[in-house]
Amino acid sequence: MPHVVFFTGRPGIGKTTAVLRVVEKLREAGLRVGGMVSREMRVGGKRVGFEIVDLSTGRRGTLAHINQPQGPRVGKYRVCLEDLDEVGVGSIRRAIDEADVVVIDEVGPMELFSQRFKEVVREAVGCGKHVVGTIHQRASDKLVVELKKSPRVRVVELTELNRDHVPQEVAEAIIASWSKKEP
């Protein structure tokens, strides 16, 4: 299995859940995992935005929100480039420097507005460490095309049939690869 695995699939299929399952298994095996995940922000049961969570520090930032006053628009949301660059890019850069495995959730339309985000994703993919992440299914940015064509990257489409066992398989492959490195 390549060192870089990105999950893709239709919205709501469980891409972030799959990444978090991989993170849990890797941490149980003693690996240091860093990077970022994106989560929905809900008020009264309604989605109002998305937050970024740094897996190493727990620091949170706003990725996009319906009340964000400025920033690029994606649907009814505006992207908070400041938090994306500070929390998101910062968490990935820290993971490249300090973690055994880098998590990038997600490479999608909101995140792709940030040039710094694109740069750090390329850096992560090329750093030689294991990377686990998600790619928005319909994203067509040049970076996404590069990732999908790269021999270093395996893109796995999650479906109802495979989403329960694929995270375990990815985690086991990373743990096996990591075990071979240890003296």
DRENMARZA-593154 format. One record per atom (N, C-alpha, C): residue in one letter; x, y, z. Coordinates in steps of 0.05 Angstrom, whole numbers, padded with zeros to 5 digits, always signed. Each point is the difference from the previous one (the first is absolute). Last residue first. Example, Ala and Ser with C-alpha at 12.3 -4.5 7.8 and 13.67 -1.06 7.14 Angstrom:
BEGIN
s+00257-00045+00142s+00016+00024+00001s-00015+00022+00014a+00006-00115-00001a-00018+00024+00000a+00018+00024+00000
//
This chain:
BEGIN
p+00273-00016+00298p+00023-00018+00003p-00008-00024+00018e-00070+00056-00066e+00011+00000+00028e+00023-00020+00002k-00053+00009-00080k+00020+00022+00003k+00014-00002+00027k-00073-00058-00022k+00024-00008-00015k+00022+00021+00003s-00085+00018+00036s+00013-00021+00016s+00026-00009-00014w-00058+00059-00045w+00014+00014+00021w+00016-00020+00017s-00057-00034-00067s+00022+00015-00012s+00018+00013+00021a-00079-00041+00029a+00019-00020-00009a+00025+00013-00013i-00071+00056+00026i+00013-00011+00024i+00021-00021-00009i-00054+00036-00067i+00018+00020+00010i+00016-00011+00024a-00067-00054-00036a+00022+00002-00019a+00021+00021+00010e-00080-00011+00050e+00017-00024+00002e+00024+00002-00018a-00066+00067-00007a+00015+00002+00026a+00019-00023+00003v-00058-00002-00074v+00020+00021-00003v+00017+00003+00025e-00072-00061+00003e+00021-00009-00018e+00022+00021-00004q-00076+00023+00051q+00016-00020+00014q+00023-00010-00017p-00064+00059-00040p+00018+00013+00020p+00018-00019+00016v-00064-00038-00063v+00023+00014-00012v+00017+00015+00021h-00086-00047+00018h+00025-00015+00002h+00024+00014-00011d-00090+00038+00002d+00005-00010+00027d+00027-00015+00002r-00035+00038-00083r+00008+00021+00019r+00006-00010+00028n-00032-00046-00086n+00028-00002+00009n+00007+00019+00023l-00089-00010-00043l+00010-00027+00002l+00028-00001+00012e-00047+00082-00020e-00013-00013+00023e+00012-00028+00004t+00067+00065-00044t-00028-00007-00007t-00012-00012+00025l+00095+00059-00035l-00016-00013+00021l-00028-00004-00010e+00098+00010-00053e-00027+00009+00002e-00015-00016+00021v+00107+00026-00013v-00019-00022+00005v-00028+00012+00002v+00106+00023-00038v-00026+00012+00006v-00020-00023+00002r+00113+00013+00007r-00023-00019-00005r-00025+00014+00009v+00106+00033-00028v-00025+00004+00013v-00020-00022-00008r+00090+00014-00035r+00004-00001+00029r-00027-00002+00015p+00009+00012-00096p+00004-00028+00007p+00004-00003+00030s-00060+00080-00048s+00027-00007+00012s+00002-00029+00007k-00079+00049-00034k+00017-00012-00020k+00027-00010+00011k-00067+00045+00053k-00013-00024-00011k+00018-00014-00020l+00029+00083+00038l-00001-00021+00020l-00011-00026-00011e+00000+00077-00056e+00028-00010+00006e-00001-00023+00019v-00081+00044-00016v+00008-00016-00023v+00028-00012+00004v-00030+00060+00064v-00015-00025+00002v+00007-00019-00023l+00036+00088+00000l+00012-00017+00021l-00014-00027+00002k-00035+00065-00059k+00025-00011-00010k+00013-00018+00020d-00106+00012+00009d+00024+00017+00001d+00024-00015-00010s-00095-00028+00013s+00015-00003-00025s+00024+00019-00002a-00080-00055+00069a+00019+00021-00002a+00017-00004-00025r-00073-00057+00037r-00003+00015-00025r+00021+00023-00003q-00002-00061+00077q-00004-00017-00024q+00000+00016-00026h+00057+00025+00088h-00027+00004-00008h-00004-00013-00027i+00072-00035+00069i-00002+00018-00023i-00029+00002-00007t+00065-00031+00092t-00024-00002-00017t+00002+00021-00022g+00078-00057+00064g-00017+00023-00003g-00025-00006-00016v+00105-00033+00044v-00028-00009-00003v-00018+00024-00002v+00113-00029-00007v-00021+00021+00000v-00027-00014-00004h+00111-00024+00029h-00027-00009-00007h-00019+00024+00002k+00101+00023-00023k-00015-00011+00022k-00027-00011-00010g+00065+00047-00055g+00009-00027+00006g-00015-00013+00024c-00010+00090-00049c+00018-00001+00023c+00010-00028+00008g-00065+00037-00071g+00028-00005-00007g+00019-00004+00023v-00094+00020+00011v+00001-00023-00018v+00028-00008-00007a-00014+00078+00051a-00006-00024+00015a+00002-00025-00017e+00010+00085-00041e+00023-00006+00017e-00005-00026+00016r-00070+00033-00053r+00022-00010-00017r+00024-00008+00017v-00069+00042+00046v-00009-00027-00009v+00022-00012-00018v+00012+00088+00027v+00006-00018+00022v-00010-00028-00007e-00017+00069-00062e+00029-00004+00003e+00006-00020+00021k-00090+00027-00012k+00009-00016-00023k+00030-00006+00003f-00036+00058+00063f-00010-00027+00004f+00009-00018-00022r+00019+00091-00008r+00017-00012+00021r-00009-00029+00005q-00052+00053-00058q+00025-00008-00013q+00019-00013+00020s-00110+00005+00004s+00025+00009+00014s+00024-00011-00015f-00090-00021-00024f+00002+00029-00003f+00027+00010+00011l-00032-00091+00008l+00016+00005-00024l+00001+00030-00007e-00053-00038+00073e+00028+00000+00006e+00017+00009-00024m-00094-00012-00011m+00005+00022+00019m+00030+00003+00005p-00031-00072-00058p-00004+00027-00011p+00007+00023+00019g+00049-00091+00023g-00026+00005-00012g-00002+00029-00008v+00058-00077+00055v+00008+00016-00023v-00025+00004-00016e-00001-00013+00109e-00001-00013-00026e+00012+00018-00021d+00035-00041+00076d-00029-00003-00005d-00012+00029-00001i+00099-00055+00013i-00011+00024-00015i-00029-00006-00007v+00090-00040+00066v-00028-00001-00008v-00009+00026-00013v+00097-00060+00023v-00013+00026-00005v-00028-00005-00009v+00078-00058+00062v-00020+00000-00021v-00013+00027-00002d+00070-00012+00059d+00007-00023-00016d-00019-00001-00024a+00028+00095+00051a-00017-00024+00002a+00011-00023-00017e+00038+00093+00006e+00000-00014+00026e-00014-00027+00001d+00012+00064-00079d+00024+00003+00017d+00001-00020+00023i-00076+00005-00057i+00022-00007-00017i+00026+00000+00016a-00077+00030+00043a-00001-00029-00003a+00024-00009-00018r-00015+00093+00010r+00010-00012+00026r+00001-00031-00003r-00038+00046-00071r+00029+00006+00000r+00012-00012+00026i-00093-00004-00009i+00013-00018-00019i+00030+00003+00001s-00052+00058+00052s-00001-00027+00011s+00013-00020-00019g-00007+00091-00027g+00018-00003+00023g+00001-00028+00011v-00063+00023-00067v+00027-00002-00011v+00021-00004+00022g-00088+00013+00031g+00002-00022-00018g+00028-00005-00011v-00018+00076+00057v-00005-00025+00014v+00005-00024-00018e+00016+00087-00037e+00012-00001+00026e-00003-00028+00013d-00040+00019-00085d+00029+00001-00002d+00013-00003+00027l-00094+00000-00003l+00010-00022-00016l+00030+00000-00002d-00043+00072+00043d+00000-00024+00016d+00010-00024-00015e-00008+00080-00049e+00019+00004+00022e+00002-00025+00018l-00063+00005-00073l+00027-00006-00008l+00020+00003+00023c-00106-00020-00007c+00018+00017+00017c+00029-00008-00006v-00095-00007-00061v+00023-00013+00010v+00017+00020+00017r-00110-00006-00020r+00024+00015-00007r+00024-00013+00014y-00105-00038-00033y+00022+00004+00020y+00022+00018-00012k-00080-00039-00045k-00009+00021+00020k+00022+00007+00020g+00036-00040-00088g-00028-00003+00007g-00008+00023+00019v+00089+00012-00007v-00006-00027-00010v-00028-00006+00009r+00071+00093-00007r-00026-00013+00005r-00001-00028-00013p+00084+00067+00042p-00012-00013-00024p-00026-00014+00008g+00026+00081+00062g+00013-00024-00009g-00014-00011-00024q-00040+00060+00088q+00016+00003-00024q+00013-00027-00007p-00061+00010+00074p-00005+00025-00014p+00015+00003-00026q-00044-00087+00054q+00027+00010-00005q-00003+00025-00018n-00072-00060+00030n+00002+00028+00009n+00028+00011-00003i-00022-00090-00024i-00021+00016-00014i+00002+00029+00008h+00088-00063-00001h-00024+00004+00017h-00020+00017-00016a+00104-00060+00001a-00020+00015-00015a-00025+00002+00017l+00083-00028+00037l+00007-00004-00028l-00019+00017-00017t+00034+00012+00105t-00022-00002-00018t+00010-00003-00028g+00050-00038+00091g-00004+00025-00016g-00024-00004-00018r+00060-00048+00091r-00022+00001-00019r-00001+00027-00014r+00070-00073+00062r-00008+00027-00008r-00021+00000-00022g+00049-00076+00041g-00029+00004+00005g-00009+00028-00007t+00089-00045-00012t-00004+00019+00022t-00029+00003+00009s+00030-00062-00070s+00021-00001+00020s-00006+00017+00024l-00058-00005-00079l+00001-00025+00015l+00021-00002+00021d-00058+00084-00040d+00028-00009-00001d+00001-00025+00018v-00087+00042-00053v+00011-00008+00025v+00028-00011-00004i-00083+00066-00049i+00025-00015-00004i+00010-00007+00028e-00106+00022-00038e+00024+00007+00016e+00023-00017-00008f-00099+00037-00046f+00019-00021+00004f+00023+00010+00016g-00113+00028-00013g+00028+00004-00009g+00016-00025+00004v-00093+00009+00019v+00005+00028-00004v+00028+00005-00010r-00083-00081+00011r+00028+00005-00005r+00003+00030-00007k-00078-00042+00065k+00006+00009-00027k+00029+00006-00003g-00043-00027+00083g-00003-00022-00020g+00006+00008-00028g+00010+00061+00075g-00028-00009-00002g-00004-00021-00021v+00089+00032-00015v-00015+00015+00020v-00030-00007-00003r+00108-00037-00033r-00030-00001-00001r-00011+00017+00023m+00094-00026-00063m-00009+00016+00022m-00031+00001-00002e+00076-00075-00040e-00023+00018-00003e-00004+00015+00026r+00099-00034-00029r-00025-00010+00011r-00022+00021-00004s+00109-00033-00031s-00022+00020-00002s-00025-00013+00011v+00112-00016+00019v-00025-00011-00010v-00020+00023+00000m+00117-00012+00001m-00026+00013+00005m-00023-00017-00010g+00107-00018+00041g-00013+00010-00024g-00027+00012+00007g+00067-00084+00043g-00006+00029+00001g-00014+00008-00026v+00039-00090+00066v-00017+00008-00023v-00006+00030+00004r+00069-00085+00036r-00008+00028+00004r-00014+00009-00025l+00004-00104+00040l+00010+00019-00020l-00009+00028+00007g-00021-00087+00046g+00022+00016+00009g+00011+00020-00020a-00079-00062-00002a+00025-00014-00006a+00025+00016+00008e-00087+00037+00010e+00000-00024+00017e+00026-00016-00004r-00016+00073-00057r+00007+00009+00027r+00001-00023+00019l-00030-00018-00086l+00029+00007-00001l+00009+00009+00028k-00092-00018-00013k+00016-00025-00001k+00030+00006+00001e-00059+00075-00004e-00004-00015+00025e+00018-00025+00001v-00005+00049-00081v+00015+00015+00021v-00001-00016+00026v-00053-00031-00070v+00028-00006-00005v+00017+00013+00022r-00090+00020+00002r+00004-00028+00008r+00029-00008-00005l-00027+00085-00029l+00002-00001+00029l+00003-00028+00011v-00013+00012-00093v+00026+00011+00008v+00003-00002+00030a-00083-00024-00035a+00021-00020-00007a+00027+00010+00009t-00071+00059+00010t-00002-00022+00019t+00021-00021-00005t-00009+00069-00062t+00013+00010+00025t-00001-00022+00021k-00045-00020-00080k+00029+00004-00005k+00015+00008+00026g-00098-00028-00024g+00016-00006+00023g+00030+00003-00003i-00083+00021-00057i+00007-00029+00000i+00017-00008+00024g-00035+00091-00028g-00014-00015+00020g+00007-00030+00001p+00019+00050-00091p-00004+00013+00026p-00016-00017+00019r+00054-00053-00073r-00021+00019+00000r-00002+00014+00027g+00095-00035-00026g-00026-00012-00001g-00021+00022+00003t+00114-00026+00022t-00019+00017-00014t-00027-00014+00000f+00106-00003+00050f-00027-00010-00003f-00016+00020-00016f+00110-00018+00003f-00022+00019+00003f-00026-00015-00005v+00111-00021+00024v-00026-00011-00006v-00021+00022+00005v+00114-00021-00007v-00020+00020+00000v-00027-00012-00009h+00081-00050+00003h+00002+00014+00025h-00023+00021+00003p-00013-00091-00060p+00016+00024+00000p-00001+00014+00028m-00009-00107-00011m-00017+00024+00000m+00018+00025+00000
//
